Amino acid sequence: MLRRRNEGSRTMSIDLTEETITAEVQKTFDGAADERTREIFVSLVQHLHDFAREVRLTSEEWFTAVDFLERVGRISSPTRQEFVLLSDILGVSVLVDQINHDGGAGSATDSTLLGPFYVDGRPRVENGSDISGGVPGMPLFFTGRVVDSTGLPVSGADVDTWHSDGEGFYDVQQADKLHGELAMRALLHTDLDGWFSFRSIVPRYYPVPTDGPCGEIIRAAGRSPMRPEHLHFRFRAAGCEPLVTMLFRGDDPYLEQDAVFGAKRSLVADFADHEAGETAPDGTPMTEPFQTVEWTFTLASARR
Amino acid sequence: MLRRRNEGSRTMSIDLTEETITAEVQKTFDGAADERTREIFVSLVQHLHDFAREVRLTSEEWFTAVDFLERVGRISSPTRQEFVLLSDILGVSVLVDQINHDGGAGSATDSTLLGPFYVDGRPRVENGSDISGGVPGMPLFFTGRVVDSTGLPVSGADVDTWHSDGEGFYDVQQADKLHGELAMRALLHTDLDGWFSFRSIVPRYYPVPTDGPCGEIIRAAGRSPMRPEHLHFRFRAAGCEPLVTMLFRGDDPYLEQDAVFGAKRSLVADFADHEAGETAPDGTPMTEPFQTVEWTFTLASARR
């Protein structure tokens, strides 16, 4: 005969109905060793079930959803973060950012999305370096300063920056063309007075990738896939809260249609135009048009 | 200078807050060509956002969730449906089944989960065939009848059946051992009086796969991964609603702890024990113990 092992005494109702199943599933998390895990899954189950009941989800729609998630999984890779994009286009990423950076005292620079293009293995460079990696484009000179909530300079801060080229593509999207080299990204450090600077090229607005499953949602919704032009920054400094943010330009046609909901008026900077013949901030006499941007980033004091 | 294209006039508020972002994301589905698509995404966004606000989801937890989904994607394959399993262990699969099969007139056999082990390419066999594929185990003789809601026999119905072996493993989980051959599954057809029958082996209760990301949830929750012993069936017949169901045994130690919430009292069958020396339903004199199961399945009339 078959051996039967009677493990555990916790039982549940069977013959569950559309109404009773939610509480029964939630009860199966009562034994979680971590209370936060229990709290998250009880809420997740409630809202997933409420969603399915509210729209009367059909079996065909459920199959479509499972197939969609499988396809998101298949296209995903370290340089193609389609689950991040899914979270981005549903506004979840920005919402989580807002939940965790609720403005506080209001003096700190606003945060926004990390996005899918941050790369850990970026080169560390000295202030003033050209980080364009030789990618052609209109020269951009960036001068930044990092201060704390009292306005004092933050020296030795880690400053990550990354951005697209003049066609709207990041280095990792053009591995073939760039022979796998990283470009338009770097890790810098603020000097004793909190300053940092680099030369690169002017980025451009661009569509989020629409050749994968998330593109289907964008097309089905009749939405614009465009993100306004921006520069990414990530700051880490002793005694301060980390900051992930972007700078946008005020005259961008997509500023108020950001496909991932990340644009903020408080992060609109002046991308100043300069003519050929003018002198760059680093003293270089320029023979072509270029742009300059200056910005002061204020970091919140570390909590606790 | 950079060319700027001003496409579309729909704009949204920027400077979104934790409270205003949900409606702004929902508005981006206003242009959906299909109203059902709009309805589903508006509700999905509402519940995803409500969940994140309710638990005050941290950035670290969001990263954990993205990483979890990426890992579910990586382990998934045509024979390892981890997204289906995720839906199953969160009770979503059974809920969707309940939403779409709410009992109706009550005369039809209850439906339950399809599960992750159905395989399209199963062999078609004659009634009475041995479908065990030579896998060793206690012989099982199944005799079924399919009737419509008025009790009249349904002839020529497609009958799919599939089940585990005596250790709780399906053929697709043992591709090495079975050299990729399918076993313990078949497509049969009912005869003129609605009968179908097959010989196989007695299945066993088993754990859902816990070596992937879903196993982490089961362990974190301190839940049992076990499913009670069952036989799967899927019926399709002209003039009738399709039916996906399972049969369970009443004395199963896991009947009231089903890890995927699919067990129903109405689907408990009698797995009758027989001694060596008795005669099988197909007339075979048996030299070893065996079991027999009989069941009548009632299909609902096709809607419209």
Interface residues (C-beta under 8 A of the other chain):
Chain A: M1 L2 R4 R5 N6 E7 G8 R10 T11 M12 S13 I14 D15 L16 T17 E18 I21 T22 E24 V25 T28 F29 G31 A32 A33 D34 T37 R38 E39 I40 F41 S43 L44 V45 Q46 H47 L48 H49 D50 F51 A52 R53 E54 V55 R56 L57 T58 S59 E61 W62 V66 L69 E70 V72 G73 R74 S76 Q81 F83 V84 S87 L90 G91 V92 S93 V94 L95 V96 D97 Q98 I99 N100 D102 M138 G166 V202 R204 I217 A220 A221 G222 R223 S224 M226 D251 D252 P253 L255 E256 Q257 D258 F261 A263 K264 R265 S266 P289
Chain B: M1 L2 R4 R5 N6 E7 G8 R10 T11 M12 S13 I14 D15 L16 T17 E18 I21 T22 E24 V25 T28 F29 G31 A32 A33 D34 T37 R38 E39 I40 F41 S43 L44 V45 Q46 H47 L48 H49 D50 F51 A52 R53 E54 V55 R56 L57 T58 S59 E61 W62 V66 L69 E70 V72 G73 R74 S76 Q81 F83 V84 S87 L90 G91 V92 S93 V94 L95 V96 D97 Q98 I99 N100 D102 M138 G166 V202 R204 I217 A220 A221 G222 R223 S224 M226 P253 L255 E256 Q257 D258 F261 A263 K264 R265 S266 P289
